[in-house]
Amino acid sequence: MTTARSSANYPIQLSVLETSTNNIHIYVTGQTTTTFSIAIVHEGGGMLGADTYADRTCYFTILDF
């Protein structure tokens, strides 16, 4: 973001467009006053049932009160 938030604790709404499985989880990671990252994980989707990162279309909204 070009303008820093007053705190790194601002709400972000996440949605993932899922078309294949219901075991997808989406998380905000590394949230700071100017940046954040998103992780999309397929639960049990890897070898031996390990969680793996998934490539999915996602949407986010930053809620600024």
Z-matrix of the N, CA and C atoms (Angstrom, degrees):
N
C 1 1.445
C 2 1.525 1 108.38
N 3 1.272 2 116.70 1 144.43
C 4 1.459 3 120.01 2 -178.50
C 5 1.521 4 111.99 3 -76.21
N 6 1.320 5 118.07 4 -27.45
C 7 1.459 6 122.10 5 177.17
C 8 1.520 7 108.52 6 -112.19
N 9 1.313 8 116.56 7 125.71
C 10 1.463 9 120.67 8 -179.48
C 11 1.518 10 110.42 9 -68.38
N 12 1.316 11 115.87 10 141.04
C 13 1.463 12 121.40 11 173.55
C 14 1.524 13 108.24 12 -73.58
N 15 1.299 14 117.38 13 160.18
C 16 1.469 15 120.59 14 179.96
C 17 1.521 16 111.70 15 -70.37
N 18 1.323 17 116.67 16 -18.76
C 19 1.465 18 122.44 17 -179.88
C 20 1.526 19 108.05 18 -150.05
N 21 1.326 20 116.85 19 157.54
C 22 1.470 21 120.72 20 176.18
C 23 1.522 22 111.07 21 -83.21
N 24 1.310 23 117.48 22 5.30
C 25 1.461 24 122.74 23 -177.76
C 26 1.536 25 110.56 24 -106.86
N 27 1.321 26 116.96 25 61.91
C 28 1.463 27 122.07 26 178.10
C 29 1.537 28 108.44 27 -107.35
N 30 1.334 29 118.03 28 147.84
C 31 1.462 30 120.14 29 -177.21
C 32 1.522 31 112.66 30 -77.18
N 33 1.333 32 114.83 31 138.83
C 34 1.459 33 123.12 32 175.90
C 35 1.520 34 107.46 33 -128.03
N 36 1.306 35 116.13 34 126.08
C 37 1.466 36 121.31 35 177.60
C 38 1.527 37 108.22 36 -95.98
N 39 1.341 38 117.07 37 128.01
C 40 1.456 39 122.37 38 -178.22
C 41 1.516 40 110.92 39 -117.68
N 42 1.320 41 115.95 40 142.80
C 43 1.460 42 122.50 41 173.78
C 44 1.524 43 107.33 42 -139.03
N 45 1.316 44 116.41 43 142.63
C 46 1.460 45 120.55 44 177.37
C 47 1.523 46 107.90 45 -122.09
N 48 1.325 47 115.79 46 135.52
C 49 1.462 48 121.28 47 177.20
C 50 1.521 49 106.37 48 -85.07
N 51 1.310 50 116.82 49 107.61
C 52 1.463 51 121.95 50 -174.64
C 53 1.517 52 109.94 51 -112.26
N 54 1.324 53 115.84 52 126.18
C 55 1.460 54 119.34 53 -177.89
C 56 1.517 55 113.52 54 -122.56
N 57 1.358 56 118.09 55 -2.52
C 58 1.463 57 116.80 56 -174.23
C 59 1.517 58 114.67 57 -124.56
N 60 1.303 59 119.54 58 -35.19
C 61 1.459 60 120.99 59 -175.40
C 62 1.519 61 110.61 60 -147.25
N 63 1.300 62 116.28 61 157.65
C 64 1.462 63 120.22 62 178.88
C 65 1.517 64 112.62 63 -95.03
N 66 1.319 65 118.98 64 4.52
C 67 1.461 66 122.36 65 -177.16
C 68 1.518 67 112.80 66 -95.20
N 69 1.322 68 117.88 67 33.25
C 70 1.456 69 122.88 68 179.98
C 71 1.525 70 109.10 69 -101.29
N 72 1.332 71 115.65 70 133.44
C 73 1.459 72 121.84 71 175.97
C 74 1.520 73 108.05 72 -126.15
N 75 1.327 74 116.50 73 143.17
C 76 1.458 75 121.68 74 -179.63
C 77 1.523 76 108.31 75 -124.40
N 78 1.342 77 115.97 76 135.11
C 79 1.455 78 121.96 77 -174.95
C 80 1.516 79 110.83 78 -134.86
N 81 1.333 80 115.92 79 149.11
C 82 1.459 81 121.62 80 167.84
C 83 1.519 82 106.71 81 -89.00
N 84 1.338 83 116.80 82 133.46
C 85 1.460 84 121.62 83 178.06
C 86 1.521 85 109.17 84 -131.02
N 87 1.301 86 117.14 85 153.58
C 88 1.465 87 121.69 86 173.74
C 89 1.515 88 114.24 87 58.74
N 90 1.317 89 118.20 88 40.97
C 91 1.457 90 121.46 89 -177.01
C 92 1.526 91 110.96 90 -76.59
N 93 1.341 92 116.02 91 125.89
C 94 1.467 93 122.50 92 175.64
C 95 1.522 94 108.12 93 -124.53
N 96 1.312 95 117.38 94 -173.03
C 97 1.467 96 120.15 95 179.95
C 98 1.525 97 112.96 96 -72.21
N 99 1.352 98 117.71 97 -15.32
C 100 1.467 99 120.02 98 -178.49
C 101 1.529 100 114.45 99 -126.31
N 102 1.325 101 118.29 100 -12.71
C 103 1.467 102 120.49 101 -176.45
C 104 1.522 103 111.12 102 -143.42
N 105 1.316 104 115.32 103 166.19
C 106 1.455 105 122.86 104 169.72
C 107 1.512 106 108.07 105 -160.58
N 108 1.313 107 115.85 106 161.59
C 109 1.463 108 122.39 107 176.28
C 110 1.515 109 108.46 108 -121.64
N 111 1.324 110 115.14 109 159.17
C 112 1.465 111 121.41 110 178.18
C 113 1.522 112 107.98 111 -123.01
N 114 1.328 113 116.42 112 133.81
C 115 1.463 114 122.12 113 174.31
C 116 1.520 115 108.19 114 -115.14
N 117 1.329 116 115.91 115 129.78
C 118 1.463 117 121.60 116 175.26
C 119 1.522 118 106.12 117 -114.34
N 120 1.320 119 116.07 118 121.00
C 121 1.459 120 121.80 119 -172.45
C 122 1.521 121 109.83 120 -121.33
N 123 1.344 122 115.27 121 134.22
C 124 1.467 123 121.75 122 173.22
C 125 1.517 124 106.37 123 -95.78
N 126 1.318 125 116.31 124 109.40
C 127 1.460 126 121.68 125 -177.03
C 128 1.517 127 110.37 126 -68.46
N 129 1.325 128 116.30 127 122.68
C 130 1.461 129 121.18 128 178.98
C 131 1.513 130 113.42 129 69.44
N 132 1.327 131 117.71 130 22.07
C 133 1.458 132 120.62 131 -175.10
C 134 1.515 133 115.56 132 -91.47
N 135 1.341 134 117.23 133 -4.61
C 136 1.461 135 119.91 134 -178.22
C 137 1.509 136 112.45 135 -100.76
N 138 1.308 137 114.73 136 -170.72
C 139 1.458 138 120.46 137 177.84
C 140 1.523 139 109.21 138 -63.06
N 141 1.295 140 116.54 139 138.95
C 142 1.465 141 123.63 140 179.69
C 143 1.522 142 112.38 141 60.00
N 144 1.305 143 116.59 142 26.58
C 145 1.458 144 121.19 143 175.56
C 146 1.516 145 115.36 144 76.84
N 147 1.334 146 117.99 145 14.91
C 148 1.468 147 121.13 146 179.95
C 149 1.529 148 110.32 147 -74.23
N 150 1.331 149 115.72 148 149.33
C 151 1.460 150 120.55 149 175.31
C 152 1.526 151 109.38 150 -69.20
N 153 1.339 152 116.84 151 142.40
C 154 1.459 153 121.94 152 179.14
C 155 1.525 154 109.50 153 -135.11
N 156 1.340 155 115.35 154 152.61
C 157 1.458 156 119.15 155 174.46
C 158 1.519 157 108.78 156 -69.74
N 159 1.330 158 115.95 157 143.97
C 160 1.458 159 121.62 158 -178.00
C 161 1.527 160 109.49 159 -121.18
N 162 1.318 161 115.50 160 148.88
C 163 1.455 162 122.04 161 176.50
C 164 1.525 163 107.55 162 -99.84
N 165 1.311 164 116.69 163 105.03
C 166 1.463 165 122.02 164 -179.12
C 167 1.521 166 109.32 165 -135.62
N 168 1.312 167 115.99 166 156.06
C 169 1.454 168 121.39 167 172.54
C 170 1.514 169 108.13 168 -74.09
N 171 1.332 170 115.58 169 131.49
C 172 1.460 171 118.78 170 179.22
C 173 1.521 172 109.81 171 -136.30
N 174 1.317 173 114.44 172 162.54
C 175 1.456 174 122.65 173 -179.83
C 176 1.517 175 108.06 174 -131.82
N 177 1.325 176 116.84 175 146.40
C 178 1.460 177 119.21 176 176.05
C 179 1.521 178 109.77 177 -138.95
N 180 1.321 179 115.09 178 152.13
C 181 1.458 180 123.25 179 174.70
C 182 1.517 181 107.14 180 -131.86
N 183 1.314 182 116.55 181 127.87
C 184 1.459 183 120.84 182 174.65
C 185 1.521 184 107.23 183 -93.52
N 186 1.311 185 114.87 184 120.10
C 187 1.464 186 120.76 185 -179.12
C 188 1.521 187 108.34 186 -92.90
N 189 1.309 188 117.17 187 117.95
C 190 1.458 189 122.65 188 -177.03
C 191 1.508 190 108.19 189 -115.20
N 192 1.302 191 116.03 190 109.96
C 193 1.470 192 120.02 191 -177.19
C 194 1.503 193 110.89 192 -91.83
